[in-house]
Each structure stands twice: as structure tokens, then as C-alpha cells.
Amino acid sequence: MPTDHRADLASVPGGLAPVEVVAVGETMVVLCPAPGEPLEHAERVAVSVGGAESNVAGYLARLGHRATWVSRVGDDPFGRAVVRHVAAAGVRVDQVVVDPAAPTGLYVKDPGPEGTAVHYYRAGSAASRMAPETLADPRLAGARVLHLSGITPALSASCRALVEHAVTARPLAGSLVSFDVNHRSRLWPAEQAAPVLRDLANRCDLVFVGQDEAETLWGPTDPLAVRRLLPDPETLVVKDGAVGATAMCRDAEPVFVPAPRVAVVEPVGAGDAFAAGYLAGLLRDLDPVRRLRLGHLVAAQALTSSGDNAPVPPWAWFERLLAAPDEAWSPLDLTGAPARV
């Protein structure tokens, strides 16, 4: 059997400057029929690429940060499309293993009157063969952030071992470990996922969780109750959709920032965009309020765009809104407003 090999190093942007963020997880090819057209009647589908962790890396790269995506893809056209797509966002892909013996994961969207259903074809995928040694490459040393999600431990026993190793052994010494709970009920039911995700989250430094998913998994109905269940992370960020987000840092008062109003085109990828914005604020040493604001502003780009990874405006646009007084931020309405300086 041929051995694994790395994705083409010629596609790695940014030279050999030290990486700031390492994002680990599966990215798949996405097939989607025309809006509103049921899959069973579709004659054509659009092909795109989607993955939570590579979405975070892509937004961070667009915001000017050096991000590396770590994963596995199949030695197939879908795998090459995935690597090319992620690299095009400015993300380094030299840590992506091309697996000759397993396929690239796939998911298919099925639009319907009750919303869009998702069908996964990822069992036995190349990414499901990730394991603790995935983070062994010394070139990953020195990263400021290691970003993971609760999707990965649902993929396989070896993937769960990878995440447990990452949050317990801390193979990237000195890196802040960021964890987006990201519960996917189609991968594992809440009763199975809840204890695993709570244990993993409590071992991390920074945790993102939606208020709705926290309630589904563990029952708490407000951010402070979520914090009591997850007391160990240095920072817990609880997102409440269009309402806003609350950051709770150890030994500090909770900080709440309302979300700006936007005209939602598609909600897919907004959570990843928020995490990327918050992490960019952390990397830029912004205060807690501005980290949350930046999360909201990047999420707004995702909400007002189709696809999993939207373009972002120039940094000066963000700077202007980050500096706005509270009385100007609270009623902020981005509906119909182009993202420009």
C-alpha cells in the first residue's frame, strides 16, 4: 500500500514565517441543489467545500493572521478540491495528509419547506483516521492558538483520542487551546455527546458554545448556569444568536455585547466566523468587549453571504466599528449596509 503524503507544499502561502493558529478538523466537499429544490428531484448540484475548523482558519487568514489547517483528505478529486479551496483563503495546508486508502468526506444538502436537511457521507473518511500523532510535527511548535471543535471526537475513536491528547497532553507547548463545542446531532445524539463534550471543554483555555446547544446538551438556560457547568476554562463565550454573546473570564465580571442587526442570507458558518473574529481580537490583544464585537462583525459577513466562508472587508472598516461608543454600537444595524470603510 502506498504511504501517506503531504499536500503539495507549493500551495502553502506565506513562506515559512511561524504559524499563529493551528486549526484541526475535517473539511468535506458539499453538494447542494438549487435553493428550494428537493434533492430527490435535482438534476444538477453545486459543488463547494465546508468544514468548521478550516472555516475558522480561513477567516483568520483573511483578517491577516497566519493560520495552518491540519487534517487528512483522500487521494481523489474531492480531496484536491478541498486542499485547493482552503489554500486559496490564505491558509497553510502543508500539514494536510493525503491518504491513498480512504476517501474525502462528503455531505449533501437537501432543501425543503421545513429547512435544509444534511446528509453525511463521512464514515471511514480520510479525516476520520486522524490520531494523536497528527500534532507531532515540530513545525507546529510556537503557535499561539490551537483550535479544535466537538465535531472531531465524534468522527472515530482515533479522532477522539486526538482531541483528548490535544487538551490533556498539550503537545503544542505554550499554545492557548480553543474549543468550539459545535455539537452535531447527526454524528452523535446529545445523551452520548454531552459528557464527552463537557469533559473536553473543561480541559481547554477558551470555549465557545451556543446557548441553545448548551441547553440541549446539559440543560442550563442562561450563560451563568453554563459557566457553573464549565468552571475550568480561563474564558467561556456563550453565543445567543441574534441576541448577542457573553464572555466570562476567570476573576472578572461577565461581559455582554449585543449582536448587530443583519439581513440573514444563510446562517451556515456564522459560528465559525464568530470564533475567528474573537480569536483575531485575542491575537491583537483587544479588550473583551472588542473581541466580542469583532466576533459579531465577522459573523455578520457570514450571515449575509451564501456559502461557508465569506470575504471580509478591509481592517479599517472593523476598526471604525470596534471604536464606536457603546451608545452607537447597541442599535447598530448592518442590514443593507455594504461592508466598506
N, C-alpha and C positions, 0 to 999 in steps of 0.2 A: 504494500500500500504506500502511495506517495506520502511524504511528510507534510505537515502543515507549513505554510509560508506566510510571510507578512504581506500586507497590501503594498502596492507599488510606492516606494519611497519618493519617487519623482513627483508624486501628487501631494507631498507634505508641504504646506505653506509655511512661511515664516522662518526658514533656516533652522538653526539649532539653538535658538535662544531658550532659556529654561521655561518649562511649562508652568502656568499658573494654576490651571484647573484640570483635573483628570476626571472624566465622566465615564462611568462603566455601565453597560447595559445593551440589550438587544434593540436593533433597528431593523424594520421589515419593509418589504415592498407592500404598497397599499393599492388595491384595485377598487375603483368606485364608478358606478354607473352615473348617468346624468341625474342632476338633482330631481328628486321626487319620482324617479323611475325605479320600480322594484327590480331587484337583481334578477329574479327568475324570468323577467321579460326583456332584460337588457341585451342588445346586440353588440354594443360597444362599451368598453370601460376605460376610464382614465387611469394611468399608472403614475403613482407618486411614491414617496418614501416617508416613513414615520417611525419615530422612536423617542420615548420621553427623555432619556439621558442625552442622546445626540442632539435633541432639540435644545436642551439647556446649553450644551456646548456651542451650538450654532449661534444662539442669541448672544452668548458671551463673546464669541469671536467677532460678531457684528458690532458689539459695543467696545471693541478694541482690546480684548483680553486674549491671552494665549491659552487655548484650550485643546486638549487631546481627548479623543474618543477611543475607549478601549473595548473591544468586542471581538466576535467571530462572525464570519459570513461564509456561505457556501462558495465553492469554486464554480459559479454558474452566472448567467447574465444578470439575475436579480442581485447577487452579491456585488458584482461590479457596479451596477447602478446605484446601490446603497452607498458604497465607498465613494464613488464619484460625487454623489449628491452631498454627502456630509463634508467632503473636502472642499466643494465649491462654496460652502458657507465660511470657509477660512479655518476650519478645524483640522488639526493634525490627525492623520489616520495611520501613522506608522506602527501603531500598537494594535491594529486590526489583523487578526489571524484569518487567513483564507483556508478553510477546511475542505479537503478534497473528498471527504467521506460523508458529509452531512449537508443538507440544503439550507439556503437562506429562508428565514421565516417570512410568512405571508399573512396579511389579513385583508378581508374583503368587507366593504361597507354595503349595507342593504337599506336604502332609504324607504321609509314607509310613513303612513299617516300618523303613527304614534311616535315618530322619531326614527333615527338611524340605528339599525342593529349592526353588530360587528361579529364577523365570523373569523376565528383564528385558525391558521394552519401553521402552527409553530412547534408542535410536539416533535421532538427529535431533531430540532433545528441545530445549525452550527452553533448558534449562540447559547443554546441550552447545554452545550458541552464546556462552557467556561467553568473554571475551578480556581481554588486558591492561588495556584501558581500564575494565574492571569496577571497578577500585580507584582510579579517578581522582577520585572525588567528594571535594572538600575537607572535607566533613563527617566523613569517616572519620579525619582527622588527629587526632593526640593519643591514639589508642587505645594501651593498654599492651601488648595482645597481638593478633597476627594469627594466627588458627588455620586451618590447611589440612590436607588429607589426600591420601593417594596415590590416592584414588578419582578425584579431579578430572582429573589428567593423562591418565587412561585414557579419558575421555569423547570427546575430539576433539583435533585439532591446536591449535585456538584455546584450549581449556582447558589443554592442556599449556603453551602459551605464557604463559597467565595465571599458572600456578604458577611457572614459571621466572622470569617477571618479578617476581613477589612475593618470591621468595627471593634473587634476584640484585640487582635494582634497588632493592629495599626502598622501594616507593612510600609506605608509611606510616612516615615517618621516626621513628625512636626506638622503634618497636614491637618487642617480642620476637616472633620468628617461631616458632610452634609447629607441628609437623608430625607427624601420626599416619600411619604407613606404610600401614596399612589396605589391604593387597593384596587385590584381588578377582579370583580366578582366572577368573570368568565374564566379566570385562571384558577381561583380557589375561593370557596364560599367564606363568608365573614366568620363563621364559627371556627373554621380551620385557620384562617389568616390572622385573626385578632391576637392570640397570644404570641405568635411569632413576630408580628409587626410591632407589637408593643415592646417586646424584649429587645428587638433590634434598634428601634427608635431610642430607647432609653440608654443605649450604649453610644449614641452619637453626640456630636457637639452642637449641631444645628439641625432642627427638624421642621419640615413643612407638612402641614396636614389640613385638609378641608374640614370645616365644622361638620358638614353633612357626613363625610366618611368617618370622622371620629365618632359621631353618634351611631352610625351603622355598626362600626366595629366594637366600640366599647361602651356606648350609652351616654356619655356626657353631653349636655345640651348648651354649654357655654364655654368660652375659652379658658376661664379659670378652672373649671372642672376638668378640662382636658389637661391642663397643667398639673393638676393633682395626680392624674394617671401617668403623666410623663414628667416626673420631677427632676430627672438627672441631666438632660441636655443643658448646655450653657444657655442656648436660645431656642425657644419654641415659637413658631409662627403659625397662627391659626387663621386660615383664609375663609371668609364667609361670602363668597361670590360677589354680587353687585353691591353688597353692604360695605365691605371693607376687610381689613386684615389687622390682627392684633399680634404684636411681638412681645414676648415675655422673656426678659433676660434675667439671669440669676442676680439677686440682690438689687433689683431695680423695679420701679413701678411699670406695669403693663403700658404699652403704647399702642393706641388705636389710630389708624389712618383710613378715612373713608375712601371708597373706590370712586374714581370719576365716572360720569355717565358716558356711555358709548352706545352706538348702534351696532348690535351684535350681528355679525355675518355668520360666524361659526365658532362655537366655544372650544373646539378641539385644540389642544396645545396651549391654552391660556395659562394653565397651572405651571407648565414648564417655563413659559415666558416670565411669569411672576418670579419663579425661583431664580431664573437667570438674572433678572433685574435686581433682586435682593442681593444675590451673590456679587454682582458687579458693584453695588453700593458698599458691600463689605470690603471688597478688594480695593476700593477707592477710599476707604476709611471714612465713609459718610456716617452721620449720626443715625440712630434707629429710625427716626421719623423719615429721613430722606431715603433710607434703604427701602422702607415700605412704599414710599411714593414712587421710587424707581421701579419697584416690582409692579405696582399698578400701571405705570406708564408703558412698560414693555408688554404687560399682559393686554393692554388696550390695543397694541399693534396686532397681536394675535387674534383678538376678538373681532376686529374689524377687517380681517383678511381671511380668505379661504386657504386651506392648506395648513400644515402643521408648523411651518416656520416662515414668519412674515419678515419683510425688510424692516429696518428701523431707521428713524430719522437721524439727522446729524446730532452730535452730542450737545451742541448749543441749544437745541430745542429742549432737550431734557434739562439742561442747566437752568433755563429760564423758569420752567415749571417747578423744579426742585427748590428754587429760591423763593417761590411765591409765599406770601404771608398766609397763615392759616385761614384767615377770613376769605382769601381768594381761592385757596385750594378746596375748601369744603363744598362750594357749589360748582366746582369745575365740571364743565360739560364739553366733552370732546366729540359729541355727535355731529357728524358732518364737517368737522374741522380737520383740514389736512395737516399732517404732521410736518410742519415746516418751521423754520426759525422766524 
